[in-house]
Amino acid sequence: MIKQYLRYISLQQFALITLICLGTGIGSYYWILQKNETVYQSNYQKIKETLVEKVKLQIVGKTEKSLQRLAEQTIIQHVASGKNTPDNQLVLNTLIVSQQILDASLVFVMNSEGLVVASSPYGEGKTITGNNYAFRPYFQQASRGMPSFYFALGVTTLERGLYFALPVFSSQSPKNEIIGTINIKYSLEEIDRLLKNFPHPIALVLEENVIFSTNQPEWLFHSVFPLPETTLQQLKQSKQFADEDIIPLPFHWDQAQTIFQEKAYLIKKIPLEYQSWQLLLLLPPLVFPWIDLFLVIIGLTVIYFLGIAFMIVWGRKKDLAQQLIQTEYLEQVLDERTQELRENEQRYRRLVENSPNTIIIHCNSEIVFSNRAGLALLGASQPNLLLGKSIAEIVHPD
């Protein structure tokens, strides 16, 4: 039964269907793998874009202009230069309003010595006024006339923050002398919340290769690999991370994979293309989607047999068409031969009818045919006068 149908499909057609299904299967396999990788990429790509946008556009973008306007105000310049008393009510009101508008943790003014001379309050009415932060890199850079952006752990508040500082120039000095800095500190709550919502372990790694925000509390202030002693000493001197001891993670982030909380993870580094920050992610190994593969196999099997069925039907139609052509040819030949016989019959009939010799045909002694010469010989004017008579009537017994 099967052989009867398979005769309608050629070996080349069978091979073509097999190759098409095999190629589709291989393509589907790599598409499934790529689809899983794309899901991972879309997850951390969204985190990356949101983080950069929040810091670069929302915080730094709006902060620089606001601080620049503050630095140009006379009350800020007077308190920085010492002409007005520290934390006078006018400057405090200005700093508090700016703090509320910018949704900042602190807004404060430092004089040229690095001493805080005015500050908005934090916590329950606490202030950092009177503290000296000349050791902070953000102050050192701003006091040289350059904007400064800096992640650090507050040595007084003990809270992590994003610091931004601009120089305060004296508008009364002909040389545009730098008399202090205007500074702002943002809380990391939004960044922490953003990372906390990620389903897998993730951390924001600063340029110093130290983790500053993460959804794994035990990773905070850990380095992603053992730091040289000179780097550790520089971090201690700058007090960027206050008195926290910087110790490395239990795994090196240049490894391909690691075990964390008794689970296997792939280690991935994502550069943020801003301030040399990076994201450290631990992603579970890709689990091959067997259900997807099973559905693909079923689909390809159906397509395979449908293809074979199509080829069989097509081959059978082709075979029937050839048979029809042959039948039509045979019928045409038969018609031609029949017509030829008819013409021969008519030709021989005319030959017999017109023959000058008498030709009489009888069957069972009964005359069934006579040509014209026979009719004339026997004196019959019509063939029916002779047909049906016994041959004995017209032939002598001898």
N, C-alpha and C positions, 0 to 999 in steps of 0.2 A: 504493500500500500504506500509506504513512505518512498520506496524507490520509484514508484509510478509517478509521484509528484516531483521528486527531486530531479527527474530527467528534464524538467522544464527550466532548471537553473544551471548555468554553466559554472565551471570551476572559477573563472575570472570574476563572475558576479558574486559568488560565495566569498571569495577572498576580499573583494572590495567592501562588502558589508562588514566582514570581520575586522578589517583595518579601520573603517570608519568608527565602529563601536569601540575598538581598542584605543584609538586616538582620543575619542570623546571621554572614555573612562580615565585615561591618564590626565587629560586636561581638567576633568572634574576633580580628581584627587588633589592636584596642585591648587585649584581654585578653592577647595575646602580649607586647605592649610593657610592660604593667603587670607581667606575670610576671617579665620580665627586671629591671625596676626593683626588684621585691620581693626578688629574689635579692641584689642589691647591698645593699638596706636591711637585710636579715636579717644579712648579713655584718658590716657596720659597727655595726649596732645591738647585736649580741652583744659586740663589742669595747667599745662605749660602756658598756653595763651592767656588764660584768665589771670594767672599769677603775674606775668609780665605786664599785662594791661593794667592791672590794679596798681602795681608799684610804679611803672614807668609813666602811665598816662594820668591815672586818678590821683596818686599821691604826689609824685615828683612834679608832674606837669602843673598842677594847681598850686602846689606848695611854693615853688620857686617864685612865682609871680606875687603871691601873698606876702612872702618874707621880704621880697624886694620893696614892696610898698611900705612894710613896717620899718625896714632899715632906713627909708627916706624920711620917716616922721621925726620931727624935732624932739619929741618927748623920749623916743628911743635913743637918739643920739646923745641927749643930755644925760640920761641915766648911765649910758655906756662910758661917757667921758668923765663922769663924776660931778657934773654941774648940778644934777638933781639927786636927792637922797635915794638909796636903794628901796625898792618895793613901795615907792610913793603911790598914792591911790590912783593918780591919773594913768601912770604906766601900767599898774596892775589891772585896771579896768580894760585897757587896750589889749593886754595879753590874754585876759580871760575871754573877752569877746572873740579874739582870734582863735583861741583854743576851741571854743564852741562851734564857730563857723567851719573850721577845718577838721573838726572831730578828732582832735589830737589829744595825746596824753599830757604833754607839757609844751609850753612855749616860754622860752626864757632868753635873757640877754646876758652876755658875758663881756667883761671889759677886756682891755688889751693884755691883761695879765692872766686871763683864764678864770677870773673870779666871777661867779654868778651874782649879778647886781639886781636882777629882777626876774621873778618867775611866777607863772600861774601855779595855783596849788594842785596837789595830787593827793589821792587817798582821802583821808578825813582832815582836810585843811592843812596838810603838811606842805613844806616848801623846800626847795634845794638852794635857796638864796644863801649866800655866804660860803658855799662850797667851791672849791677850786678844781676845775677839770682841764687844766692846761695840758695834761698828759694825753688827752683824747685826740686822736688823729683828725677828727672832724673839726675841732677847734684850730688845730695847727694849720690845716689846709685853708680854712676860711680866713684865718688871720694873715695869710699870705695873699689874700685877694681872690681866692678861687672857691667856687661852690663845692660843698662837700656832702657826700651821701654815705651813710655808715650804719652798719648793723652792730649793735652792742648790747650787753647786759648792763643795766644801770647799777653802778656801784653803790648808789644811795637807795634807790627804789627797789633794787634787786628784781626788776622786771625787764624782760627783753623788749627791745624797741628798735625802730628805724629812725635814725637821726639825720636831720638835714640842716646844714648851716650855711649862712651867707655872711660876708663881711659887712660891717657897718662903717661907712665912711663919714668923716666930719665934713658937713656942708660948709662950715666956716673956715676950714683950712684950705689955703690956696693949693696945697700939694695933694689935696684929697686924701688926707691921712686916715689910716685904718685905726679906729678907736675901740673896736670890739667886734662881737659877732651876734647875730640874731639866730636863734636855734629853735628847732621844733622836734618833738619826739612823737612817733606814732606807735600805738600798741600793735602787737602781732596777732591780735585776736582773729581778724578776718583771714589772715594767711593760715593760722592754725586751724580755723574752721574749714577752710578750703581743703587742706590736706587731710583733715580728720574724716571727711566724707569720702575719701578715696578708699576703695574696698581692699586694697593690699598695702603692705608696709611701704611708706614713702617718706622722703626727707628732703628738705631744702639745704643744700650744701653751699656754704659761702666760699669766697675766693681763697680764704685761709684753709679750706678743706675741713672745716668744722661744721657739724650739723647745728642749725639754729632754729629750725622748725620741723616738726615731724608728728606723725600720728602714732609713733611709738615712744612714749615718755622716757624709756630707759636709754634711748639713743641720744637724747639732748646733750649738747656740748661734747659729743664724741667726735673724734676725727675719723675720716674714712680709711685712713691708713696711718701707721706710726709716723709722727712728725719728727723732724730733726730737732735736736736740743736747742739749736739757735732760734728756730721758729717758736718753740715753746717759751723761750725766754722773752722774745719780742712780744708775744701775746700777754705774758705776765706784766711786762712793763707798761703796755698800752691799756691794760685792764679791760680789754675788749669784752672778755667774758668774766669780769670781776675776779673772784678768787676760785672760780671753778677749775678743777683739775681736768685737763684735756687728755683723755685716754682714748686709744683706738677702739673701733668696733671689733667684735670677735671674728669678723671676716674682713677680707680686703676687697674693696669694691672693684678691683681689676680682675677678680675671679669671674669665671663664667657662671657659677652657681654656688649655692651655699645651703646649709640647713639652719632654719630659724624656727624656734618653738616647735621642734620635732617635725617640721615640714620642709620639703625640698622647694627651693625657689631659684629662679633665674635672676641674675643681677643685671640691671640695666641702668646706664647713665644717660641722662638727657640734658644737653647744654641748653641754657635759657637765653643765650645770646644777649645777655645784659648783665653788666657788672661781674662777668666771669662766674656767675652762679650756675649751679647744676642741680638737677633732681636725681636722687638716688631712689630706685624702685626695686622692690623684690616682687617678681611676678611668678605665679605658679606655672610649672611647665605646661605647655599646650597639651591638653587632653584631646586625643584624636576623636573627632565626632563620628563614632561608628554608626550612629543612626543615620546621619547624612550619607555616609558611604553606602549603607544598606539600601537606602532609598535610591541612590544613584545606580547601584547594581541592578535593582529591580527595574528601574526605568530603562537602563541599557538593555537588559534582557528582553523586555517588552519590545523595544525598538528593534533589537536584533531579529527576533522572530517575525515582527511585522515586516521588516525589510525582506526577510526570506520569503514570507507569504506574498508580499508584493511582487517579488521577482518571479515566484512560481505562477501567480495569476497572470503577470505580464507575459511570461514565457508561454503559458498555456494559450493566451489570446493570440500570441504570435504564431504558435503552432496551428491553432484553429484557422487563423487567417491564411496560412500557407496551404492548409488542407482545402479551404474554400477556393483558393486560387487554382489549385490542382483540379478540384471538382469542376469548376467553371471551364477550365481548359479542356478537360475530358468531354464535357457536354458540348463544347464548341466543336471538338474533333468529331464527336458522334453526329452532331447535326450536319457537319460538312460531309461525312461519309454517307449519311442517309440521303442527303440531297444529291450526292454523286450517284448513289444507287438508283434513285428515282429518275435521274437524267438518263442513266444507262438503260433503265427499264423502258423509258419512253422512246429512246433511240432504237432499241431492239424491236419494240412494238411497231414503230413506224417502218422499220426494215422488213418485218414479217408481213405487215399489212400491204405494203407496196411491192412485195416480191411478185414477179410475173409467174412464178411457179405456184402450183396449188399446194397449199399447206392446210391440212385439217388435223385437229387434235381431238382425240376422243379419250374418254375415261370410263372404264367399265362398259365398253361398247357404246357409250353415249357421247355424241358429238358435243364438245364444249367450246370449240373455236374453229373458225374458218376465215382465211383471209379473202380478199376481194377476188383473187383469181379462182379460189375454190367456189365462192358464191356464183361467179359467172359460169364456171364449168358445170355446176349442178343446176343452173337456171333459177337460183334464188335471188330475189331482188332485195331481201332484208335478211340480216343475220338471224333473226328470231324464227324465220321460216325453216332454218336448218338446225339451229341449236336445239338439243334435247332429243333429236331423232337417233335411232339406232344406226350404227355404222353399217350394219348388215343390209340396210335398206338401199344404200347407195353403192355398195361394193359387191361385185359379182362373187358368187359363192366360190368359184374356182380361184 
